Amino acid sequence: MCHELSAEFLAFATAFALVFAVELPDKTLVATLVLTTRYPARAVLLGVSAAFAVHVVVAALFGQALSLLPANVVAAVVAAIFAIGAYLLLRESFVKREDESVDASRAGPRVSMLRAVTTSFGVLFAAELGDASQLATAGLTARFGEPVAVALGAWCALVAVATIAVFLGRKISARIRPKLLQRVAGCAFAAFAVLATVQAVS
């Protein structure tokens, strides 16, 4: 029982740490911050949290399906998933982008709560499709065999980033170094890819 709990906690903590590091400098924070300049914070947080829940469930189910394959095949697929994630993150960290500023004065007209929630859901659902956080969730699920713990850890990390964006976004975005965080996350993905590759060939 204690061993099962420690395995679940490790899966949860790893998923939370990796997804949080991936998403803090990513479009999740920027998109959520932009949405809060147009809609009530509560509606934005509700909508994006629902979108994140759908994404992590799909990714965890995919990862769980992978885990049904032979162990060396699972390790090879996990290695490929994390290698792709590492490539995407490291490539993004070396691309120069124009500063993404948010003009809070450009708030649109007041809309209904339902409209704000559904718009926030749609924007983040589209933005996160095939994102590094989904790759991480699927890969970690296949690796740890703990879909619930991994999905919950990934979802908590995504909601934490969205909450930061809603309440502290403009202050935080001016202080963090997105490129550095992306490189750290990319290196973490690469490390998982190497470990999985070793398991696949051993």
Backbone as JSON Lines, residues from 0, in Angstrom:
{"i":0,"aa":"M","n":[0.84,-1.21,0.0],"ca":[0.0,0.0,0.0],"c":[0.87,1.26,0.0]}
{"i":1,"aa":"C","n":[1.89,1.25,0.86],"ca":[2.79,2.41,0.95],"c":[3.57,2.58,-0.35]}
{"i":2,"aa":"H","n":[3.97,1.44,-0.96],"ca":[4.7,1.5,-2.22],"c":[3.82,2.08,-3.32]}
{"i":3,"aa":"E","n":[2.53,1.69,-3.35],"ca":[1.6,2.21,-4.36],"c":[1.43,3.71,-4.21]}
{"i":4,"aa":"L","n":[1.3,4.17,-2.96],"ca":[1.14,5.61,-2.71],"c":[2.37,6.38,-3.13]}
{"i":5,"aa":"S","n":[3.56,5.84,-2.85],"ca":[4.79,6.54,-3.22],"c":[4.93,6.6,-4.74]}
{"i":6,"aa":"A","n":[4.53,5.53,-5.44],"ca":[4.58,5.52,-6.9],"c":[3.62,6.56,-7.48]}
{"i":7,"aa":"E","n":[2.42,6.64,-6.91],"ca":[1.44,7.62,-7.38],"c":[1.92,9.04,-7.1]}
{"i":8,"aa":"F","n":[2.5,9.24,-5.93],"ca":[3.0,10.58,-5.6],"c":[4.15,10.99,-6.52]}
{"i":9,"aa":"L","n":[5.03,10.04,-6.81],"ca":[6.14,10.34,-7.71],"c":[5.62,10.7,-9.1]}
{"i":10,"aa":"A","n":[4.64,9.95,-9.57],"ca":[4.05,10.24,-10.88],"c":[3.38,11.61,-10.88]}
{"i":11,"aa":"F","n":[2.63,11.91,-9.82],"ca":[1.96,13.21,-9.7],"c":[2.98,14.34,-9.67]}
{"i":12,"aa":"A","n":[4.0,14.21,-8.82],"ca":[4.98,15.27,-8.64],"c":[5.79,15.5,-9.91]}
{"i":13,"aa":"T","n":[6.16,14.42,-10.59],"ca":[6.93,14.55,-11.82],"c":[6.11,15.24,-12.89]}
{"i":14,"aa":"A","n":[4.85,14.83,-13.03],"ca":[3.97,15.45,-14.03],"c":[3.76,16.93,-13.71]}
{"i":15,"aa":"F","n":[3.53,17.24,-12.44],"ca":[3.3,18.64,-12.06],"c":[4.53,19.48,-12.38]}
{"i":16,"aa":"A","n":[5.7,19.02,-11.94],"ca":[6.92,19.8,-12.12],"c":[7.25,20.01,-13.59]}
{"i":17,"aa":"L","n":[7.13,18.94,-14.39],"ca":[7.5,19.04,-15.8],"c":[6.52,19.91,-16.58]}
{"i":18,"aa":"V","n":[5.23,19.7,-16.38],"ca":[4.22,20.49,-17.1],"c":[4.26,21.95,-16.66]}
{"i":19,"aa":"F","n":[4.47,22.2,-15.38],"ca":[4.55,23.58,-14.9],"c":[5.72,24.3,-15.55]}
{"i":20,"aa":"A","n":[6.87,23.62,-15.62],"ca":[8.05,24.24,-16.23],"c":[7.85,24.48,-17.72]}
{"i":21,"aa":"V","n":[7.12,23.57,-18.37],"ca":[6.86,23.71,-19.81],"c":[5.9,24.86,-20.08]}
{"i":22,"aa":"E","n":[4.85,24.98,-19.28],"ca":[3.77,25.92,-19.59],"c":[3.96,27.32,-19.03]}
{"i":23,"aa":"L","n":[4.78,27.49,-18.0],"ca":[4.93,28.83,-17.42],"c":[5.4,29.87,-18.44]}
{"i":24,"aa":"P","n":[6.39,29.54,-19.29],"ca":[6.8,30.53,-20.28],"c":[6.05,30.39,-21.61]}
{"i":25,"aa":"D","n":[5.07,29.5,-21.67],"ca":[4.45,29.17,-22.96],"c":[3.19,29.98,-23.19]}
{"i":26,"aa":"K","n":[2.51,29.65,-24.29],"ca":[1.32,30.4,-24.7],"c":[0.16,30.28,-23.73]}
{"i":27,"aa":"T","n":[0.18,29.28,-22.84],"ca":[-0.89,29.14,-21.85],"c":[-1.01,30.4,-21.0]}
{"i":28,"aa":"L","n":[0.13,30.86,-20.46],"ca":[0.11,32.06,-19.62],"c":[-0.32,33.28,-20.43]}
{"i":29,"aa":"V","n":[0.24,33.44,-21.63],"ca":[-0.07,34.61,-22.46],"c":[-1.54,34.61,-22.87]}
{"i":30,"aa":"A","n":[-2.04,33.46,-23.34],"ca":[-3.43,33.39,-23.79],"c":[-4.4,33.66,-22.64]}
{"i":31,"aa":"T","n":[-4.11,33.08,-21.47],"ca":[-4.97,33.31,-20.32],"c":[-4.94,34.77,-19.89]}
{"i":32,"aa":"L","n":[-3.76,35.36,-19.93],"ca":[-3.62,36.76,-19.57],"c":[-4.43,37.66,-20.51]}
{"i":33,"aa":"V","n":[-4.37,37.36,-21.81],"ca":[-5.14,38.14,-22.79],"c":[-6.63,37.98,-22.53]}
{"i":34,"aa":"L","n":[-7.07,36.77,-22.24],"ca":[-8.49,36.53,-21.98],"c":[-8.99,37.31,-20.77]}
{"i":35,"aa":"T","n":[-8.13,37.45,-19.74],"ca":[-8.57,38.17,-18.53],"c":[-8.68,39.67,-18.77]}
{"i":36,"aa":"T","n":[-8.14,40.18,-19.87],"ca":[-8.33,41.6,-20.18],"c":[-9.68,41.83,-20.84]}
{"i":37,"aa":"R","n":[-10.36,40.75,-21.22],"ca":[-11.63,40.86,-21.93],"c":[-12.81,40.29,-21.15]}
{"i":38,"aa":"Y","n":[-12.55,39.3,-20.29],"ca":[-13.62,38.62,-19.59],"c":[-13.32,38.55,-18.1]}
{"i":39,"aa":"P","n":[-14.36,38.29,-17.27],"ca":[-14.14,38.16,-15.82],"c":[-13.17,37.02,-15.5]}
{"i":40,"aa":"A","n":[-12.32,37.25,-14.51],"ca":[-11.29,36.27,-14.16],"c":[-11.88,34.91,-13.81]}
{"i":41,"aa":"R","n":[-13.0,34.9,-13.09],"ca":[-13.61,33.63,-12.69],"c":[-14.06,32.82,-13.9]}
{"i":42,"aa":"A","n":[-14.63,33.51,-14.88],"ca":[-15.1,32.82,-16.09],"c":[-13.92,32.27,-16.88]}
{"i":43,"aa":"V","n":[-12.86,33.04,-16.98],"ca":[-11.67,32.6,-17.71],"c":[-11.07,31.37,-17.05]}
{"i":44,"aa":"L","n":[-10.91,31.42,-15.74],"ca":[-10.3,30.3,-15.02],"c":[-11.15,29.04,-15.14]}
{"i":45,"aa":"L","n":[-12.47,29.19,-15.09],"ca":[-13.37,28.04,-15.22],"c":[-13.26,27.43,-16.62]}
{"i":46,"aa":"G","n":[-13.26,28.29,-17.63],"ca":[-13.19,27.8,-19.0],"c":[-11.89,27.11,-19.33]}
{"i":47,"aa":"V","n":[-10.77,27.73,-18.95],"ca":[-9.46,27.13,-19.28],"c":[-9.23,25.87,-18.47]}
{"i":48,"aa":"S","n":[-9.72,25.82,-17.23],"ca":[-9.55,24.61,-16.41],"c":[-10.29,23.43,-17.04]}
{"i":49,"aa":"A","n":[-11.48,23.7,-17.59],"ca":[-12.24,22.64,-18.27],"c":[-11.5,22.16,-19.51]}
{"i":50,"aa":"A","n":[-10.92,23.09,-20.26],"ca":[-10.15,22.72,-21.45],"c":[-8.95,21.86,-21.08]}
{"i":51,"aa":"F","n":[-8.27,22.25,-20.01],"ca":[-7.11,21.48,-19.56],"c":[-7.52,20.06,-19.15]}
{"i":52,"aa":"A","n":[-8.67,19.95,-18.49],"ca":[-9.14,18.63,-18.03],"c":[-9.35,17.7,-19.22]}
{"i":53,"aa":"V","n":[-9.96,18.2,-20.29],"ca":[-10.17,17.38,-21.48],"c":[-8.83,16.94,-22.07]}
{"i":54,"aa":"H","n":[-7.89,17.87,-22.16],"ca":[-6.59,17.57,-22.75],"c":[-5.83,16.5,-21.97]}
{"i":55,"aa":"V","n":[-5.79,16.63,-20.64],"ca":[-4.99,15.67,-19.86],"c":[-5.65,14.29,-19.84]}
{"i":56,"aa":"V","n":[-6.97,14.24,-19.87],"ca":[-7.65,12.94,-19.92],"c":[-7.34,12.23,-21.23]}
{"i":57,"aa":"V","n":[-7.41,12.96,-22.34],"ca":[-7.08,12.36,-23.65],"c":[-5.63,11.88,-23.67]}
{"i":58,"aa":"A","n":[-4.72,12.72,-23.18],"ca":[-3.31,12.36,-23.18],"c":[-3.03,11.16,-22.29]}
{"i":59,"aa":"A","n":[-3.67,11.13,-21.11],"ca":[-3.46,10.02,-20.18],"c":[-4.02,8.72,-20.75]}
{"i":60,"aa":"L","n":[-5.16,8.79,-21.43],"ca":[-5.72,7.59,-22.05],"c":[-4.81,7.07,-23.16]}
{"i":61,"aa":"F","n":[-4.24,7.99,-23.92],"ca":[-3.3,7.6,-24.97],"c":[-2.06,6.93,-24.35]}
{"i":62,"aa":"G","n":[-1.56,7.54,-23.28],"ca":[-0.41,6.96,-22.59],"c":[-0.72,5.6,-21.99]}
{"i":63,"aa":"Q","n":[-1.92,5.45,-21.45],"ca":[-2.32,4.16,-20.88],"c":[-2.43,3.1,-21.96]}
{"i":64,"aa":"A","n":[-2.93,3.48,-23.13],"ca":[-3.01,2.53,-24.24],"c":[-1.61,2.1,-24.67]}
{"i":65,"aa":"L","n":[-0.68,3.04,-24.67],"ca":[0.71,2.7,-25.01],"c":[1.29,1.67,-24.05]}
{"i":66,"aa":"S","n":[0.91,1.81,-22.77],"ca":[1.49,0.93,-21.76],"c":[1.08,-0.52,-21.91]}
{"i":67,"aa":"L","n":[0.08,-0.79,-22.77],"ca":[-0.36,-2.17,-23.0],"c":[0.55,-2.89,-23.99]}
{"i":68,"aa":"L","n":[1.4,-2.13,-24.67],"ca":[2.35,-2.72,-25.62],"c":[3.51,-3.38,-24.87]}
{"i":69,"aa":"P","n":[4.33,-4.2,-25.56],"ca":[5.52,-4.77,-24.92],"c":[6.41,-3.68,-24.33]}
{"i":70,"aa":"A","n":[7.11,-4.01,-23.25],"ca":[7.87,-3.01,-22.49],"c":[8.89,-2.27,-23.35]}
{"i":71,"aa":"N","n":[9.59,-2.97,-24.22],"ca":[10.61,-2.29,-25.02],"c":[9.98,-1.36,-26.06]}
{"i":72,"aa":"V","n":[8.8,-1.74,-26.56],"ca":[8.09,-0.88,-27.51],"c":[7.6,0.37,-26.8]}
{"i":73,"aa":"V","n":[7.05,0.2,-25.59],"ca":[6.61,1.34,-24.8],"c":[7.76,2.31,-24.57]}
{"i":74,"aa":"A","n":[8.92,1.76,-24.18],"ca":[10.08,2.61,-23.91],"c":[10.51,3.35,-25.17]}
{"i":75,"aa":"A","n":[10.46,2.68,-26.32],"ca":[10.84,3.33,-27.57],"c":[9.89,4.46,-27.93]}
{"i":76,"aa":"V","n":[8.58,4.23,-27.76],"ca":[7.58,5.26,-28.07],"c":[7.73,6.43,-27.11]}
{"i":77,"aa":"V","n":[7.92,6.13,-25.82],"ca":[8.11,7.19,-24.83],"c":[9.35,8.01,-25.16]}
{"i":78,"aa":"A","n":[10.42,7.33,-25.57],"ca":[11.65,8.03,-25.96],"c":[11.37,8.97,-27.13]}
{"i":79,"aa":"A","n":[10.6,8.49,-28.11],"ca":[10.27,9.33,-29.27],"c":[9.42,10.53,-28.86]}
{"i":80,"aa":"I","n":[8.45,10.31,-27.97],"ca":[7.57,11.4,-27.52],"c":[8.4,12.49,-26.83]}
{"i":81,"aa":"F","n":[9.28,12.07,-25.92],"ca":[10.07,13.06,-25.19],"c":[11.14,13.7,-26.07]}
{"i":82,"aa":"A","n":[11.65,12.96,-27.05],"ca":[12.61,13.54,-27.98],"c":[11.94,14.64,-28.82]}
{"i":83,"aa":"I","n":[10.71,14.38,-29.27],"ca":[9.96,15.4,-30.02],"c":[9.71,16.62,-29.14]}
{"i":84,"aa":"G","n":[9.29,16.38,-27.88],"ca":[9.06,17.49,-26.96],"c":[10.32,18.29,-26.7]}
{"i":85,"aa":"A","n":[11.45,17.6,-26.53],"ca":[12.72,18.3,-26.3],"c":[13.09,19.16,-27.51]}
{"i":86,"aa":"Y","n":[12.9,18.59,-28.69],"ca":[13.2,19.35,-29.92],"c":[12.34,20.6,-30.02]}
{"i":87,"aa":"L","n":[11.04,20.46,-29.8],"ca":[10.13,21.6,-29.92],"c":[10.47,22.69,-28.9]}
{"i":88,"aa":"L","n":[10.73,22.29,-27.67],"ca":[11.02,23.26,-26.63],"c":[12.35,23.97,-26.87]}
{"i":89,"aa":"L","n":[13.38,23.21,-27.21],"ca":[14.69,23.82,-27.42],"c":[14.69,24.7,-28.67]}
{"i":90,"aa":"R","n":[13.99,24.26,-29.71],"ca":[13.89,25.1,-30.92],"c":[13.2,26.42,-30.59]}
{"i":91,"aa":"E","n":[12.11,26.33,-29.83],"ca":[11.37,27.54,-29.47],"c":[12.23,28.46,-28.61]}
{"i":92,"aa":"S","n":[13.07,27.89,-27.75],"ca":[13.87,28.71,-26.83],"c":[14.95,29.51,-27.55]}
{"i":93,"aa":"F","n":[15.29,29.11,-28.78],"ca":[16.32,29.82,-29.52],"c":[15.75,30.69,-30.65]}
{"i":94,"aa":"V","n":[14.43,30.74,-30.74],"ca":[13.79,31.59,-31.75],"c":[13.5,32.95,-31.14]}
{"i":95,"aa":"K","n":[13.89,33.99,-31.85],"ca":[13.63,35.35,-31.38],"c":[12.2,35.73,-31.73]}
{"i":96,"aa":"R","n":[11.47,36.18,-30.71],"ca":[10.09,36.59,-30.92],"c":[9.91,38.04,-30.52]}
{"i":97,"aa":"E","n":[8.94,38.68,-31.17],"ca":[8.6,40.04,-30.76],"c":[7.95,39.98,-29.4]}
{"i":98,"aa":"D","n":[8.17,41.01,-28.61],"ca":[7.61,41.05,-27.26],"c":[6.09,41.02,-27.32]}
{"i":99,"aa":"E","n":[5.49,40.06,-26.58],"ca":[4.04,39.92,-26.58],"c":[3.47,40.73,-25.43]}
{"i":100,"aa":"S","n":[3.06,41.92,-25.74],"ca":[2.52,42.79,-24.7],"c":[1.0,42.72,-24.69]}
{"i":101,"aa":"V","n":[0.44,42.99,-23.55],"ca":[-1.0,42.95,-23.39],"c":[-1.5,44.32,-23.0]}
{"i":102,"aa":"D","n":[-2.42,44.85,-23.77],"ca":[-2.98,46.16,-23.49],"c":[-4.31,45.97,-22.78]}
{"i":103,"aa":"A","n":[-4.29,46.14,-21.47],"ca":[-5.51,45.91,-20.67],"c":[-6.59,46.91,-20.99]}
{"i":104,"aa":"S","n":[-6.26,48.02,-21.62],"ca":[-7.27,49.03,-21.92],"c":[-8.15,48.63,-23.08]}
{"i":105,"aa":"R","n":[-7.78,47.56,-23.81],"ca":[-8.54,47.17,-24.98],"c":[-9.59,46.13,-24.64]}
{"i":106,"aa":"A","n":[-10.14,46.21,-23.47],"ca":[-11.17,45.26,-23.07],"c":[-12.42,45.46,-23.92]}
{"i":107,"aa":"G","n":[-13.03,44.34,-24.31],"ca":[-14.21,44.42,-25.15],"c":[-15.45,44.67,-24.32]}
{"i":108,"aa":"P","n":[-16.61,44.67,-24.97],"ca":[-17.85,44.89,-24.26],"c":[-18.15,43.74,-23.31]}
{"i":109,"aa":"R","n":[-18.97,44.01,-22.32],"ca":[-19.33,42.98,-21.35],"c":[-20.12,41.88,-22.05]}
{"i":110,"aa":"V","n":[-19.82,40.64,-21.7],"ca":[-20.53,39.5,-22.27],"c":[-21.04,38.62,-21.13]}
{"i":111,"aa":"S","n":[-21.91,37.66,-21.48],"ca":[-22.47,36.78,-20.46],"c":[-21.4,35.87,-19.89]}
{"i":112,"aa":"M","n":[-21.66,35.35,-18.71],"ca":[-20.74,34.42,-18.05],"c":[-20.53,33.19,-18.92]}
{"i":113,"aa":"L","n":[-21.62,32.65,-19.49],"ca":[-21.51,31.46,-20.32],"c":[-20.65,31.72,-21.55]}
{"i":114,"aa":"R","n":[-20.84,32.88,-22.16],"ca":[-20.04,33.23,-23.35],"c":[-18.56,33.33,-22.99]}
{"i":115,"aa":"A","n":[-18.27,33.94,-21.85],"ca":[-16.87,34.08,-21.42],"c":[-16.24,32.72,-21.15]}
{"i":116,"aa":"V","n":[-16.99,31.84,-20.49],"ca":[-16.47,30.51,-20.17],"c":[-16.22,29.71,-21.45]}
{"i":117,"aa":"T","n":[-17.2,29.7,-22.36],"ca":[-17.05,28.9,-23.58],"c":[-15.96,29.46,-24.49]}
{"i":118,"aa":"T","n":[-15.82,30.77,-24.54],"ca":[-14.75,31.35,-25.34],"c":[-13.39,30.99,-24.77]}
{"i":119,"aa":"S","n":[-13.25,31.09,-23.45],"ca":[-11.98,30.74,-22.79],"c":[-11.66,29.26,-23.02]}
{"i":120,"aa":"F","n":[-12.69,28.42,-22.91],"ca":[-12.5,26.99,-23.16],"c":[-12.0,26.76,-24.59]}
{"i":121,"aa":"G","n":[-12.66,27.38,-25.55],"ca":[-12.29,27.17,-26.95],"c":[-10.9,27.65,-27.28]}
{"i":122,"aa":"V","n":[-10.53,28.82,-26.76],"ca":[-9.2,29.37,-27.05],"c":[-8.11,28.47,-26.51]}
{"i":123,"aa":"L","n":[-8.21,28.06,-25.25],"ca":[-7.16,27.23,-24.66],"c":[-7.2,25.8,-25.18]}
{"i":124,"aa":"F","n":[-8.38,25.3,-25.52],"ca":[-8.46,23.96,-26.07],"c":[-7.7,23.88,-27.4]}
{"i":125,"aa":"A","n":[-7.91,24.89,-28.23],"ca":[-7.21,24.94,-29.52],"c":[-5.72,25.18,-29.33]}
{"i":126,"aa":"A","n":[-5.37,26.06,-28.39],"ca":[-3.97,26.42,-28.19],"c":[-3.15,25.25,-27.69]}
{"i":127,"aa":"E","n":[-3.76,24.35,-26.91],"ca":[-3.0,23.27,-26.27],"c":[-2.99,21.97,-27.05]}
{"i":128,"aa":"L","n":[-3.68,21.91,-28.19],"ca":[-3.7,20.68,-28.98],"c":[-2.29,20.33,-29.44]}
{"i":129,"aa":"G","n":[-1.84,19.12,-29.12],"ca":[-0.52,18.67,-29.54],"c":[0.62,19.41,-28.88]}
{"i":130,"aa":"D","n":[0.34,20.09,-27.77],"ca":[1.36,20.89,-27.09],"c":[2.31,19.98,-26.31]}
{"i":131,"aa":"A","n":[3.43,20.57,-25.87],"ca":[4.42,19.8,-25.12],"c":[3.84,19.21,-23.84]}
{"i":132,"aa":"S","n":[2.89,19.9,-23.23],"ca":[2.3,19.37,-22.0],"c":[1.51,18.09,-22.27]}
{"i":133,"aa":"Q","n":[0.85,18.02,-23.43],"ca":[0.15,16.78,-23.8],"c":[1.13,15.64,-24.05]}
{"i":134,"aa":"L","n":[2.23,15.96,-24.73],"ca":[3.26,14.95,-24.95],"c":[3.8,14.44,-23.62]}
{"i":135,"aa":"A","n":[4.05,15.37,-22.71],"ca":[4.57,14.99,-21.39],"c":[3.59,14.1,-20.64]}
{"i":136,"aa":"T","n":[2.31,14.46,-20.69],"ca":[1.3,13.68,-19.98],"c":[1.2,12.27,-20.53]}
{"i":137,"aa":"A","n":[1.18,12.15,-21.86],"ca":[1.12,10.82,-22.47],"c":[2.37,10.01,-22.16]}
{"i":138,"aa":"G","n":[3.53,10.64,-22.3],"ca":[4.78,9.93,-22.06],"c":[4.94,9.49,-20.62]}
{"i":139,"aa":"L","n":[4.6,10.35,-19.68],"ca":[4.73,10.0,-18.27],"c":[3.73,8.93,-17.86]}
{"i":140,"aa":"T","n":[2.53,8.97,-18.46],"ca":[1.55,7.92,-18.17],"c":[2.06,6.57,-18.62]}
{"i":141,"aa":"A","n":[2.62,6.52,-19.83],"ca":[3.17,5.26,-20.33],"c":[4.35,4.8,-19.48]}
{"i":142,"aa":"R","n":[5.13,5.75,-19.0],"ca":[6.33,5.4,-18.24],"c":[6.0,4.92,-16.83]}
{"i":143,"aa":"F","n":[5.11,5.66,-16.13],"ca":[4.81,5.32,-14.73],"c":[3.65,4.34,-14.59]}
{"i":144,"aa":"G","n":[2.79,4.26,-15.61],"ca":[1.62,3.39,-15.49],"c":[0.62,3.88,-14.46]}
{"i":145,"aa":"E","n":[0.61,5.19,-14.21],"ca":[-0.3,5.8,-13.22],"c":[-1.09,6.92,-13.91]}
{"i":146,"aa":"P","n":[-2.08,6.57,-14.74],"ca":[-2.78,7.59,-15.53],"c":[-3.49,8.64,-14.68]}
{"i":147,"aa":"V","n":[-4.1,8.23,-13.58],"ca":[-4.84,9.19,-12.76],"c":[-3.89,10.18,-12.09]}
{"i":148,"aa":"A","n":[-2.81,9.66,-11.51],"ca":[-1.85,10.53,-10.82],"c":[-1.17,11.49,-11.8]}
{"i":149,"aa":"V","n":[-0.78,10.97,-12.97],"ca":[-0.13,11.83,-13.97],"c":[-1.09,12.88,-14.5]}
{"i":150,"aa":"A","n":[-2.31,12.46,-14.83],"ca":[-3.3,13.42,-15.35],"c":[-3.62,14.49,-14.32]}
{"i":151,"aa":"L","n":[-3.75,14.08,-13.06],"ca":[-4.05,15.04,-12.0],"c":[-2.88,16.01,-11.8]}
{"i":152,"aa":"G","n":[-1.66,15.49,-11.83],"ca":[-0.49,16.35,-11.69],"c":[-0.38,17.35,-12.83]}
{"i":153,"aa":"A","n":[-0.6,16.87,-14.06],"ca":[-0.54,17.76,-15.23],"c":[-1.64,18.81,-15.17]}
{"i":154,"aa":"W","n":[-2.85,18.39,-14.79],"ca":[-3.97,19.33,-14.72],"c":[-3.72,20.39,-13.64]}
{"i":155,"aa":"C","n":[-3.22,19.98,-12.49],"ca":[-2.93,20.95,-11.42],"c":[-1.87,21.95,-11.86]}
{"i":156,"aa":"A","n":[-0.88,21.48,-12.6],"ca":[0.16,22.38,-13.1],"c":[-0.41,23.39,-14.08]}
{"i":157,"aa":"L","n":[-1.26,22.93,-14.99],"ca":[-1.87,23.82,-15.97],"c":[-2.77,24.85,-15.3]}
{"i":158,"aa":"V","n":[-3.56,24.39,-14.33],"ca":[-4.44,25.32,-13.61],"c":[-3.61,26.31,-12.79]}
{"i":159,"aa":"A","n":[-2.49,25.85,-12.22],"ca":[-1.62,26.75,-11.46],"c":[-1.07,27.86,-12.36]}
{"i":160,"aa":"V","n":[-0.64,27.49,-13.57],"ca":[-0.13,28.5,-14.51],"c":[-1.24,29.47,-14.9]}
{"i":161,"aa":"A","n":[-2.44,28.93,-15.15],"ca":[-3.57,29.81,-15.51],"c":[-3.93,30.73,-14.35]}
{"i":162,"aa":"T","n":[-3.87,30.23,-13.12],"ca":[-4.17,31.06,-11.95],"c":[-3.15,32.18,-11.8]}
{"i":163,"aa":"I","n":[-1.89,31.85,-12.03],"ca":[-0.84,32.88,-12.0],"c":[-1.13,33.95,-13.05]}
{"i":164,"aa":"A","n":[-1.54,33.51,-14.24],"ca":[-1.84,34.45,-15.31],"c":[-3.02,35.35,-14.95]}
{"i":165,"aa":"V","n":[-4.04,34.76,-14.33],"ca":[-5.25,35.52,-13.98],"c":[-4.96,36.57,-12.93]}
{"i":166,"aa":"F","n":[-4.21,36.2,-11.9],"ca":[-4.03,37.1,-10.77],"c":[-2.71,37.88,-10.78]}
{"i":167,"aa":"L","n":[-1.66,37.3,-11.34],"ca":[-0.35,37.95,-11.29],"c":[0.32,38.04,-12.65]}
{"i":168,"aa":"G","n":[-0.41,37.76,-13.71],"ca":[0.18,37.59,-15.03],"c":[1.11,38.69,-15.47]}
{"i":169,"aa":"R","n":[0.65,39.93,-15.43],"ca":[1.48,41.02,-15.95],"c":[2.76,41.21,-15.14]}
{"i":170,"aa":"K","n":[2.68,41.03,-13.82],"ca":[3.87,41.18,-12.99],"c":[4.84,40.02,-13.2]}
{"i":171,"aa":"I","n":[4.28,38.79,-13.27],"ca":[5.12,37.61,-13.43],"c":[5.79,37.59,-14.8]}
{"i":172,"aa":"S","n":[5.02,37.91,-15.86],"ca":[5.57,37.83,-17.21],"c":[6.72,38.8,-17.42]}
{"i":173,"aa":"A","n":[6.75,39.88,-16.62],"ca":[7.84,40.84,-16.75],"c":[9.11,40.37,-16.04]}
{"i":174,"aa":"R","n":[8.98,39.37,-15.16],"ca":[10.11,38.94,-14.34],"c":[10.71,37.6,-14.76]}
{"i":175,"aa":"I","n":[9.88,36.71,-15.33],"ca":[10.42,35.4,-15.69],"c":[11.26,35.48,-16.96]}
{"i":176,"aa":"R","n":[12.12,34.51,-17.14],"ca":[12.94,34.43,-18.35],"c":[12.44,33.23,-19.15]}
{"i":177,"aa":"P","n":[11.51,33.45,-20.08],"ca":[10.87,32.34,-20.79],"c":[11.87,31.42,-21.49]}
{"i":178,"aa":"K","n":[12.88,31.99,-22.14],"ca":[13.83,31.17,-22.88],"c":[14.58,30.21,-21.96]}
{"i":179,"aa":"L","n":[14.96,30.71,-20.78],"ca":[15.68,29.87,-19.83],"c":[14.81,28.71,-19.36]}
{"i":180,"aa":"L","n":[13.55,29.01,-19.03],"ca":[12.65,27.96,-18.57],"c":[12.4,26.94,-19.68]}
{"i":181,"aa":"Q","n":[12.27,27.41,-20.91],"ca":[12.07,26.49,-22.02],"c":[13.27,25.58,-22.2]}
{"i":182,"aa":"R","n":[14.47,26.13,-22.03],"ca":[15.68,25.31,-22.18],"c":[15.8,24.28,-21.06]}
{"i":183,"aa":"V","n":[15.44,24.69,-19.84],"ca":[15.47,23.74,-18.72],"c":[14.47,22.61,-18.97]}
{"i":184,"aa":"A","n":[13.24,22.98,-19.39],"ca":[12.23,21.97,-19.68],"c":[12.66,21.08,-20.84]}
{"i":185,"aa":"G","n":[13.27,21.67,-21.86],"ca":[13.75,20.9,-23.0],"c":[14.81,19.89,-22.59]}
{"i":186,"aa":"C","n":[15.71,20.3,-21.71],"ca":[16.74,19.38,-21.21],"c":[16.12,18.26,-20.39]}
{"i":187,"aa":"A","n":[15.06,18.58,-19.62],"ca":[14.37,17.55,-18.85],"c":[13.72,16.54,-19.79]}
{"i":188,"aa":"F","n":[13.09,17.03,-20.85],"ca":[12.5,16.14,-21.85],"c":[13.58,15.25,-22.47]}
{"i":189,"aa":"A","n":[14.72,15.86,-22.81],"ca":[15.81,15.11,-23.42],"c":[16.32,14.02,-22.48]}
{"i":190,"aa":"A","n":[16.39,14.33,-21.18],"ca":[16.84,13.34,-20.2],"c":[15.89,12.16,-20.14]}
{"i":191,"aa":"F","n":[14.57,12.44,-20.16],"ca":[13.58,11.36,-20.18],"c":[13.72,10.53,-21.46]}
{"i":192,"aa":"A","n":[14.0,11.2,-22.58],"ca":[14.15,10.5,-23.85],"c":[15.35,9.55,-23.8]}
{"i":193,"aa":"V","n":[16.47,10.03,-23.24],"ca":[17.66,9.19,-23.14],"c":[17.41,8.0,-22.23]}
{"i":194,"aa":"L","n":[16.76,8.25,-21.08],"ca":[16.47,7.17,-20.14],"c":[15.57,6.11,-20.78]}
{"i":195,"aa":"A","n":[14.56,6.58,-21.5],"ca":[13.64,5.63,-22.15],"c":[14.35,4.86,-23.27]}
{"i":196,"aa":"T","n":[15.25,5.53,-23.97],"ca":[16.02,4.85,-25.03],"c":[16.88,3.74,-24.45]}
{"i":197,"aa":"V","n":[17.53,4.02,-23.33],"ca":[18.35,3.01,-22.66],"c":[17.49,1.81,-22.26]}
{"i":198,"aa":"Q","n":[16.29,2.09,-21.75],"ca":[15.39,1.0,-21.36],"c":[14.93,0.2,-22.57]}
{"i":199,"aa":"A","n":[14.73,0.91,-23.71],"ca":[14.24,0.22,-24.91],"c":[15.26,-0.75,-25.48]}
{"i":200,"aa":"V","n":[16.54,-0.41,-25.36],"ca":[17.58,-1.25,-25.98],"c":[18.2,-2.24,-24.99]}
{"i":201,"aa":"S","n":[17.87,-2.08,-23.72],"ca":[18.46,-2.99,-22.72],"c":[17.63,-4.25,-22.56]}
